[in-house]
Amino acid sequence: MKYWLFFLTILVTSSVFAACKIDQQQFGVSSQTIINKLKFSTTFEPIPGFQKEVLTIFEEVCPSLEKTLARDTTLTYHFIQDQLIMIELVKTSSNDLLLFEWGRENFNIQEKRKINEEQQFIQVEQSDRFIQLLVRVLPDTVFQNIALVSTQHNDLFELLYEKEESMDWDTLEDLDNEDDISEEN
């Protein structure tokens, strides 16, 4: 009888963890691929036609998580030239370490929280990505961030850096393209 209980426990917990596999999303997929998988999302383009972000709540992707973590955490998919390059989780409205601890457990990160430090940053490399955990203790809240960053798209990160450097952020115009146009005339 106790073996049945043990087997049932393993079966139930493995399905709960299997329901939340944000880390299995393939880097390089299009924004439409992600949007089609979500019931609710908002799209934002910091650099129109070049950089896109698709935002949702963590509960949308991981409905079996503890409700405080799932509902209070924003999940953002970051795209450059419509290729997924980063997945980011942000939790800002809490006095707990739920997201930080979930990240450590979910990604098998051994380093523990250093309680006496106001800010802690952990970065590990796993296969095709960096996993970054950040926790910052502020006067009224604890800021927590997890980022899964592709290591296969360095060329796109370089392109983004160049694009940001050449942007007129007041008009969102690419100054390098204006130079090319004026040289042609």
Secondary structure by P-SEA (a helix, b strand, c coil): caaaaaaaaaaaaaaaaaacccccccccccaaaaaaacccbbbbbcccccbbbbbbccccccccccaaaaaabbbbbbbccccccbbbbbbcccccaaaaaaaaaaacccccccccccbbbbbbbcccbbbbbbbbbcccbbbbbbbbcccccaaaaaaaaaaaaaccccccccaaaaaaaaaac
